[in-house]
Amino acid sequence: MGKRDARRLCAKLLITVCAVLMAVALASASYADLIDLVSAFPASQGQGGFTAYGYNGFASNPYNGDGFRPLTAYTQYVYYTPDPGQGQVPVVERVAVPNMVILMDPSYNAPKWGTEWAVLSYIAPITSSYDLTGAFKDAQSGKTTTRVLIFKNTDWAHPIWQDVVEPGHSTASYDIKQINLAAGERISFAVDANGDSSYDFTSLSGTINHCPEPGSLLIIATGLMGTLAGIRRRR
């Protein structure tokens, strides 16, 4: 094979590789996985990357060094840890009446577990930028004020977003763009009793949206196209 034929073959291979890389990059850019929190609520712990927790930030908490403990799957779509005589514990559940909704109820001053938040966490399946849109809403007549938070991993002390839900069916909406998560990191939605756990059922609805980053593929494809241009100039 002569030099000219070798260059032609090399050019054809580079064109093919560039085309494949560009196609993959464009497909990644247009791909977005939209997860509806209510529809994706787990029937069992860990399903779809979701886990329901109780969280106790006090140093004296009797479980898990980071203060989080998975709640018990009491029935399908209902998570809490029944413990007669030990006070109220967090509840995270999905109910269908009157409408399909996620309900979260924190505890406060329970004799055994202490103050605990109700937490729903989502583990990122891939490294990506994630968008969060939704709302927490008062779901119980006569409720007291709750504090609602969204935080990354276990960094509850520095929430990405927080607000309060007041009595009277008030709503705290959130719209958070481009949270960078590595695969295995998590986003948590939490409800804190804020000092009084009476009538604290708070609903959660919303979506999680992620789009894989195609930038590295585009860089590689651009570099190969530059190489191809150099080969053609030498022909």
C-alpha positions as CSV (number, residue, x, y, z in Angstrom):
1,M,0.0,0.0,0.0
2,G,1.4,3.4,-1.0
3,K,1.6,6.5,1.2
4,R,-1.3,8.1,-0.6
5,D,-3.5,5.0,-0.1
6,A,-2.5,4.8,3.6
7,R,-3.4,8.4,4.1
8,R,-6.8,7.9,2.4
9,L,-7.5,4.9,4.6
10,C,-6.5,6.8,7.7
11,A,-8.7,9.7,6.7
12,K,-11.7,7.4,6.2
13,L,-11.2,5.8,9.6
14,L,-10.9,9.2,11.3
15,I,-14.1,10.4,9.6
16,T,-15.9,7.3,10.8
17,V,-14.6,7.7,14.4
18,C,-15.5,11.4,14.4
19,A,-19.0,10.7,13.1
20,V,-19.6,8.1,15.8
21,L,-18.2,10.3,18.6
22,M,-20.3,13.3,17.4
23,A,-23.4,11.1,17.3
24,V,-22.9,9.8,20.8
25,A,-22.2,13.3,22.1
26,L,-25.4,14.7,20.5
27,A,-27.4,11.8,21.7
28,S,-26.1,12.4,25.3
29,A,-26.9,16.1,25.0
30,S,-30.5,15.4,24.0
31,Y,-30.9,12.7,26.6
32,A,-32.6,13.6,29.8
33,D,-33.9,11.3,32.5
34,L,-36.9,12.9,34.1
35,I,-37.9,11.2,37.4
36,D,-41.2,12.1,39.0
37,L,-40.8,11.7,42.8
38,V,-44.3,10.5,43.4
39,S,-44.4,8.0,40.6
40,A,-40.9,6.7,41.5
41,F,-41.5,6.4,45.2
42,P,-40.0,3.1,46.3
43,A,-42.2,0.0,47.1
44,S,-39.1,-1.2,49.0
45,Q,-36.0,0.5,50.3
46,G,-33.4,1.2,47.6
47,Q,-35.8,0.7,44.7
48,G,-35.0,3.2,41.9
49,G,-32.2,4.7,44.1
50,F,-34.6,6.0,46.8
51,T,-34.3,5.3,50.5
52,A,-36.4,6.7,53.4
53,Y,-34.5,7.7,56.5
54,G,-34.9,9.2,60.0
55,Y,-32.2,11.7,60.8
56,N,-30.9,12.8,64.2
57,G,-28.1,15.3,64.2
58,F,-27.4,15.2,67.9
59,A,-24.1,13.6,69.0
60,S,-26.0,11.3,71.4
61,N,-27.9,9.6,68.6
62,P,-27.7,5.8,69.1
63,Y,-27.2,4.8,65.4
64,N,-25.0,5.4,62.4
65,G,-22.2,7.8,62.9
66,D,-23.7,10.2,60.4
67,G,-27.0,10.3,62.1
68,F,-29.1,8.7,59.4
69,R,-30.9,5.4,59.9
70,P,-33.0,3.6,57.2
71,L,-36.7,3.4,58.3
72,T,-38.5,0.1,58.4
73,A,-40.7,-0.8,55.4
74,Y,-43.9,-1.3,57.5
75,T,-46.1,-1.9,54.5
76,Q,-45.6,-1.3,50.8
77,Y,-44.9,2.4,50.3
78,V,-44.9,3.1,54.1
79,Y,-41.7,3.6,56.0
80,Y,-41.3,4.1,59.8
81,T,-40.1,2.2,62.8
82,P,-43.0,1.0,65.0
83,D,-41.8,1.0,68.6
84,P,-44.7,1.0,71.1
85,G,-44.1,3.1,74.1
86,Q,-41.1,4.9,72.6
87,G,-42.8,7.9,71.2
88,Q,-43.4,9.2,67.7
89,V,-41.0,8.3,65.0
90,P,-40.6,9.8,61.4
91,V,-42.9,8.6,58.7
92,V,-42.2,8.7,55.0
93,E,-45.0,7.2,52.8
94,R,-46.9,7.4,49.6
95,V,-50.7,7.6,49.8
96,A,-53.4,7.5,47.1
97,V,-56.2,9.2,48.9
98,P,-57.5,11.8,48.0
99,N,-54.6,12.2,45.5
100,M,-51.3,10.3,45.0
101,V,-48.8,12.1,47.1
102,I,-45.7,11.6,49.3
103,L,-46.3,12.5,52.9
104,M,-43.4,13.1,55.4
105,D,-43.9,13.5,59.2
106,P,-40.9,14.2,61.4
107,S,-40.7,13.4,65.1
108,Y,-39.8,15.5,68.1
109,N,-38.7,14.6,71.6
110,A,-39.5,10.9,71.2
111,P,-38.1,9.2,74.3
112,K,-35.9,6.7,72.5
113,W,-34.9,8.2,69.2
114,G,-35.0,11.9,70.1
115,T,-35.6,14.6,67.5
116,E,-35.6,13.1,64.0
117,W,-36.3,14.5,60.6
118,A,-38.2,12.6,57.9
119,V,-35.9,12.2,54.9
120,L,-36.2,10.8,51.4
121,S,-32.9,10.4,49.6
122,Y,-32.1,9.7,46.0
123,I,-28.7,8.2,44.9
124,A,-27.3,9.4,41.6
125,P,-26.9,6.5,39.2
126,I,-24.4,8.4,37.0
127,T,-22.1,11.4,37.2
128,S,-24.1,14.2,35.9
129,S,-25.7,17.7,36.4
130,Y,-29.1,17.4,38.1
131,D,-32.0,19.8,38.2
132,L,-34.6,19.7,41.0
133,T,-38.1,21.2,40.7
134,G,-41.0,20.8,43.0
135,A,-42.7,21.8,46.3
136,F,-43.3,21.0,49.9
137,K,-46.9,21.7,51.1
138,D,-48.9,21.7,54.3
139,A,-50.9,18.5,54.2
140,Q,-52.6,18.5,57.6
141,S,-55.3,20.9,58.9
142,G,-54.1,22.7,62.0
143,K,-50.5,21.8,61.5
144,T,-47.6,23.6,63.1
145,T,-44.7,25.2,61.1
146,T,-42.1,22.8,59.6
147,R,-38.7,23.5,58.2
148,V,-38.0,21.8,54.8
149,L,-34.6,21.3,53.4
150,I,-32.7,19.8,50.4
151,F,-29.1,18.9,50.9
152,K,-26.3,17.0,49.2
153,N,-24.9,13.8,50.7
154,T,-24.9,14.1,54.5
155,D,-24.2,17.9,54.6
156,W,-27.5,18.9,56.2
157,A,-25.7,21.8,58.0
158,H,-25.2,23.5,54.6
159,P,-28.5,22.8,52.7
160,I,-28.7,23.6,49.0
161,W,-32.1,25.0,49.7
162,Q,-34.4,25.5,52.8
163,D,-37.7,27.2,53.7
164,V,-40.6,26.9,56.1
165,V,-44.1,25.6,55.5
166,E,-46.6,27.5,57.6
167,P,-50.0,26.3,58.8
168,G,-52.9,26.9,56.5
169,H,-51.9,24.8,53.4
170,S,-48.9,27.0,52.5
171,T,-46.4,25.9,49.9
172,A,-42.6,26.1,49.7
173,S,-41.5,25.7,46.0
174,Y,-38.0,25.0,44.8
175,D,-36.3,25.2,41.4
176,I,-32.6,24.2,41.7
177,K,-30.5,24.0,38.6
178,Q,-27.2,22.1,37.9
179,I,-26.3,20.3,41.0
180,N,-23.2,18.3,40.1
181,L,-23.3,14.8,41.5
182,A,-20.9,11.9,41.1
183,A,-22.4,8.4,40.7
184,G,-23.3,7.2,44.2
185,E,-23.7,10.6,45.7
186,R,-27.1,11.5,47.0
187,I,-29.7,14.3,47.2
188,S,-32.0,14.4,50.3
189,F,-35.4,16.0,50.8
190,A,-36.1,16.5,54.5
191,V,-38.8,17.7,56.8
192,D,-37.9,19.0,60.3
193,A,-40.5,19.4,63.1
194,N,-39.0,22.8,63.9
195,G,-39.8,22.4,67.6
196,D,-43.3,21.0,67.6
197,S,-44.2,17.7,65.9
198,S,-48.0,18.1,66.3
199,Y,-49.8,17.8,63.0
200,D,-46.7,18.0,60.9
201,F,-47.6,15.9,57.9
202,T,-46.0,17.7,54.9
203,S,-46.4,16.6,51.3
204,L,-43.6,16.5,48.7
205,S,-43.9,16.5,44.9
206,G,-41.5,17.3,42.1
207,T,-39.0,16.0,39.6
208,I,-35.3,15.1,39.3
209,N,-33.8,15.7,35.9
210,H,-30.3,14.8,34.7
211,C,-28.5,15.1,31.5
212,P,-25.1,13.3,30.9
213,E,-22.2,15.6,30.1
214,P,-21.2,15.2,26.4
215,G,-18.3,17.7,26.6
216,S,-15.4,15.2,26.7
217,L,-16.7,13.4,23.6
218,L,-17.0,16.6,21.7
219,I,-13.4,17.6,22.7
220,I,-12.1,14.2,21.4
221,A,-14.1,14.5,18.2
222,T,-12.8,18.0,17.6
223,G,-9.2,16.9,18.1
224,L,-9.6,14.1,15.6
225,M,-11.1,16.4,13.1
226,G,-8.0,18.6,13.5
227,T,-5.8,15.6,12.8
228,L,-7.9,14.8,9.7
229,A,-7.5,18.4,8.4
230,G,-3.7,18.1,8.9
231,I,-3.6,14.8,6.9
232,R,-5.6,16.4,4.0
233,R,-3.2,19.4,3.9
234,R,-0.3,17.0,3.5
235,R,-1.9,15.1,0.6
